[in-house]
Structures are given as C-alpha cells and as structure tokens.
Amino acid sequence: MSSTQVRSESGIEPPRAQRADLKLEVIVIPVSDVDRAKRFYGNLGWRLDADFAKDDGFRVIQFTPPGSPCSIIFGNGVTSAAPGSAQGLHLIVSDIAAARAELADRGVKVSETFHDVGGVFHHADGEGRLGGPEPQRRSYASFASFSDPDGNGWLLQEVTVRLPGRVDADDTTFTSPTELASALRRAEAAHGEHEKRTGQRDADWPSWYAEYIAREQAGKPLPS
C-alpha cells in the first residue's frame, strides 16, 4: 500500500452517529445531618422525590426545585465530600425580587440582591459586588445568595433572556406559570412600542407575541 493510499483512506470520515441527549439529572449535596437537610429543603417548597434507606445505614434523599429538570440528592454513604463544600449552585429565576421574597417568607436567611462591578458575571469570592440589582436589569446580572444548614452555597440568578445558543432554535419552554407571565408582560410592552411605530393596531398580535417570546428565549434579534 502506498503512502498516497494511506493518506487518502485516513481522510475519509465515517458517518456521524445521531447526537445523544445528555440531560443533567442530579447534583450531590454533602450534608452532615440528613434529617436536618431534609427539613431545610422541604421547607423551601421543593418536591420530595425519594427517601430510600437500607439496613447497612445507606440512605439517599432526592429533592427537585420547582420548575427544575435537575434534582439534588444527599444522604448517608452518598458522597465522601466534606459537608458544606458544594458552592456556587445556581438557581435560575425570572424575577429576583419575587424569588428572594419567597425565600425570606419561608424563614431562609437570604442575602440582599447584588450585582457585579464588571458586568453580568459574578465573582465567586464576593469581590467586586455592589448592592441592589444590576442597574439596567440585564439578564444574568442580578443575584442573591443563601446557604443550607451545612453551608452549601446557593445563588439565585435572574435570567430573562438567554444568551445565543443556550436554547434550541425551535425549543421554547417555560418552567412555571410565573416565568411565562413575565415573558408575556415583556412581549406586551414590546408590542405596544411596535404599534406606536406602525401607527395602527396589529390584528395578528398573538403571532407577534409568539415570535417575540421564541426569539427572546433563543437569543435571536427581536422583532420590531
């Protein structure tokens, strides 16, 4: 076989297999007191999916935050990580003020809303934080934080418009009625400006709303 033949054959790419979906299912939270952690996360209003125990002392508990496709698990014999070592766990919300108020109403010690000096991405160590939501209320830019009894750290992050590529072009979903209502309010405000520019009532406003919301979620240019 000649070197020319080798190069030619090695350059042939095999057919690519269909991409497999990889859906994040659970995150392990290390805790020292399983029953205390169960009370804490139950008090948040998270759904209790499982509490399995074996005679050898192994126990696993699973909770799912409202609207989340991903769950958390903790228990005895679940992880060797130090209790409280899970940090920077993000909970995405469409309204940072409402989410923070709900946590406070449930007795959770939650920080005031804050944002970063440098823009949308926060410093994990707290350096450069400024009080209050991001002045322009840009998506990804406003935060609040809280911890569970072991010190595992959670961040609320306000996301109203996804960055390009974060949402499939034809995949528009909402995790709660509150999130959908927020999207409809933004579409209503934008549509009002649209009608002012055109100088006439838009009879097909449902289609305009639908296009606006789908484009907003996918991070595409918004209709004018």
Buried (B, 14 or more C-beta within 10 A) or exposed (E): EEEEEEEEEEEEEEEEEEEEEEEEEBEBBBBEEBEEBBEBBEEBEBEEEEEEEEEEEEBBBBBBBEBBEEBBBBBBEBBEEEBBEBEEBEBBBBBBEEBBEBBEEEEBEBBEBBBBEEEBEBEEEEEEBEEEBBEEEBBBBBBBBBBBBBBBBBBBBBBBBBEEEEBEEEEBEBBEEBBBEBBBEBBEEBBEEBEEEEEEEEEEBEEBBEBBBBBBBBBBEBBE
